[in-house]
Amino acid sequence: MQITQLPGTYNIKGINQNEESSTYKGTLTLSLDENLRVNAEWLINNSQIQFGNGFFKNNILVINFNYVGDNDAVFKGVVVYKCISQDILEGFWSEKHGNPQYLGEETCFRIGTQNEVIN
C-alpha cells in the first residue's frame, strides 16, 4: 500500500482504554500535508474532536493525537494502525494518563466501500 491511498474518511468502532472496555463509534478523516505526513481528525460519538499527526511505513500508520477533555485538560496519546487494505485499518492506542493495564482498540472502514457499515 502507498501513503497516497490513505486519505479519506473512515467509519470507526472502538474500545476504550479501561477495565470496562466501553465502546464508541465515530469517524476518522485522514489527509496528507506537503511533506507526505499524515493529518488526522476524529469525531467520537458525535461530540468529541481529536487531532493528530503521524507517519506511514510498511503498511503501519502511527499517529500522535490530542484532544481537550473535561475542565479544558489536554489529553495526549498514540495510535498504531495496521493497514489491512486501503479500505480497512486495525489499530490499538494508549493515552498518556490512561490505565496502563489496558490498550484501546479501533477498527476503521473507509466510507464509500462495502465495508463501511458498522454494527
C-alpha positions in Angstrom: 0.0 0.0 0.0 1.1 3.6 -0.7 0.7 6.6 1.6 -1.3 8.3 -1.1 -4.0 5.7 -0.7 -4.7 6.7 2.9 -6.6 10.0 2.6 -10.3 9.7 3.0 -13.0 9.4 5.7 -13.5 6.2 7.7 -16.2 5.0 10.0 -14.7 3.7 13.2 -15.7 1.5 16.0 -13.5 1.2 19.1 -13.0 0.0 22.6 -11.7 2.4 25.3 -8.6 2.0 27.4 -10.4 1.0 30.5 -11.4 -2.0 32.6 -15.0 -1.8 31.3 -13.9 -2.0 27.7 -16.6 0.6 26.9 -17.3 1.1 23.2 -17.5 4.1 20.9 -18.2 4.9 17.3 -17.2 7.8 15.1 -15.4 8.9 12.0 -11.7 9.4 11.2 -10.6 11.7 8.4 -7.1 11.3 7.0 -5.2 13.8 4.8 -1.6 14.4 3.8 0.5 17.6 4.1 3.1 18.8 1.7 5.7 16.5 3.2 3.5 13.5 3.0 2.9 13.4 6.7 -0.5 12.2 7.8 -3.0 14.6 9.4 -5.9 13.0 11.3 -9.2 14.2 12.8 -11.5 12.0 14.7 -15.1 12.8 15.7 -16.0 10.4 18.5 -19.7 9.7 19.4 -20.7 12.9 17.6 -19.3 15.0 20.4 -15.5 14.8 20.9 -13.0 16.1 18.3 -9.4 14.8 18.4 -6.5 15.8 16.2 -3.3 14.0 15.3 -0.2 13.9 13.1 1.8 10.9 12.0 3.7 8.9 9.5 3.4 5.7 7.5 5.8 2.9 6.6 5.5 -0.8 5.7 1.6 -0.6 5.9 1.9 0.7 9.5 0.4 4.1 10.3 1.5 5.8 13.6 -0.3 8.9 14.8 0.3 11.1 17.9 -3.1 12.5 18.9 -4.5 15.0 21.4 -7.9 16.4 22.5 -9.4 18.7 25.0 -11.4 16.9 27.7 -13.2 17.9 30.9 -12.1 21.0 32.7 -10.1 22.0 29.5 -7.5 19.4 30.2 -5.4 18.3 27.2 -5.1 14.6 26.7 -2.4 13.0 24.5 -1.7 9.6 23.2 -0.5 7.5 20.3 -2.4 5.1 17.9 -0.9 2.5 15.7 -2.8 1.1 12.8 -2.1 -1.8 10.6 -3.4 -1.2 7.1 -5.2 -4.4 6.2 -6.2 -2.9 2.9 -6.6 0.6 1.5 -10.2 0.4 3.0 -9.6 -1.2 6.4 -7.3 -0.2 9.3 -6.9 -2.1 12.5 -5.3 -0.4 15.4 -4.6 0.0 19.1 -3.9 3.1 21.2 -2.9 4.4 24.5 -3.3 7.8 26.3 -0.6 9.2 28.5 -2.8 9.2 31.6 -4.9 6.2 30.6 -5.0 2.9 32.6 -1.6 1.3 31.7 -3.1 -2.2 32.2 -5.3 -1.7 29.0 -5.0 -0.7 25.4 -7.7 0.9 23.4 -8.7 -0.7 20.1 -10.1 0.7 16.9 -11.1 -0.6 13.5 -11.7 1.8 10.6 -13.7 1.2 7.4 -13.4 3.6 4.5 -16.7 5.3 3.8 -18.0 4.6 0.3 -17.0 0.9 0.2 -19.0 -2.2 1.0 -17.0 -2.5 4.3 -18.3 0.8 5.7 -21.3 -0.5 7.7 -20.7 -0.8 11.4 -22.9 -3.0 13.5 
